[in-house]
């Protein structure tokens, strides 16, 4: 048996588009998260004096603390972006493909 006979969904243009879009969104968000995280780690490794600067003269908070909090919050935001996209775009595309193939 050929692959076409056993897996017709793999040759379906709509399924291919679904997979392409999911991979594109996942790759963009993954690269963004890696740049964000490893950029912060690089700052820690190579520019500690910058991160150790006080925000103001009387403050005990350094510049590194809000940057670290920002990394965490942006990670949550990126997760939210993916969830929103998956719920509003990806799931609808999956439903259409499943409906066409009797799923």
Helices and strands as residue ranges (DSSP letters): H 3-6, G 8-11, H 13-46, H 48-52, H 63-85, I 86-90, H 91-100
